[in-house]
Amino acid sequence: MTQVEKSLPKIVEQVLASQLQQNLQLTPYRDVMQRFLNKDMNWESLKDDVMTASTQEFTEQALKQLTVFYKPYLARKPSQKCRSFCLSGARLACSAYRLMQRSSGR
């Protein structure tokens, strides 16, 4: 199991807690939201999209260079840094999703 696979459930829980804290009117829907996030925000569901996004944004050579550059750094950092970074990304994704909903009139 990769570090991302291990960290993602905790990240999802933190994102949900943050969303509920910011939007108290969603509290009655916590269980529904949790089931949705557990089903659709896991590594198995996301890995193809992550890989597609990565390959669309970076060339193969750039991805190799990023891997070489970050490998020593990531090997030294504790897993909580990964969780923190992923949590920030998840918050950004939630914000983008809300903006898309508003722009589509939902």
N, C-alpha and C positions, 0 to 999 in steps of 0.2 A: 504494500500500500504506500503510495507516495505521500509526501508531506501535504500536498494540496488536498488529497483525498481525506487525510486525517483532520485537517484544519477546517475544511469547508462546512461541516455541520455546526461547528462553533461560530463560524463567521455568520452563517445564515441566522442562527439564534440571536447574535448580537445585532444584526441588521433589523430583524423583526422587533426586538426590544426597543431599538432606537426609533423605528417607525411608529410603534405604538406610543412611545413617550412623546413624540412630536405630534401625533394625531390621535388624541385620546378617544375620539369618536369611533375609531377602529377596534377598540378593546373588545367589544362583543364578538368580533370576527377573528379573534386571535387563533382559535383552533383551525378554522378554515384556512387562514393564511399560512399557518404552520404546516398543514398537510400539503398545500400547494407548493410551498418552498421546499419541503422535504422531497417531494416528487420531482420538481422541475429545476431545483438549484443544487444538484449533486454533480459530482465530477463526471459520472457516466453520461448524464444529460448534457453537460456543458463542454466536455473535452473537444468534440468535433467543432463547435462554434469557436472555441478558443484557438484551436489550431487554424481554422479558416481565417479568423481575424488576424492572427499572427502572420500567416503566409500572404495575406493581402496587403498588409502594412509593411512587411519586411521581405527583402530578397533572401534566398537561401543562404547566400554568403553573409548577409548581415545577421541572420539568426545564428549562424555558426560563430561569428565574431562576438555577438552578445553572450553566447554560451561560454566562450573562452574567457571573456572579460569578467562575467559575474560568477563563474564557478568557484573561484577561490574565496570571494567575498561571501557568497551564500553558504559555503561550507563552514564558515566561521560564525555566522549569525544564528542565534537561537530561534526556535520556531515561533516565538511570540512576535518577532519582527515580521515574519511571513503573514501571520494572522492579521496584524495591524495593517499591513500593506493591502491585503486582500479585502479587509473590512472597508478601507477607504475606497477601493475600487467598487465594491458592492454598493456602497452609499452613492457613489457617482452613477452607477447603473440604475439605481432606484430613482434618482433625481431625473435622469434622462427618460426613464419610463413614464414618470409623472408628466413631464413636458410633452411627450408624445401623446399621452392621453388627452391632455388639455388641447393640444393642437388639432386632434381628430374630433373634438367635440364630445368626448365621453365624460 
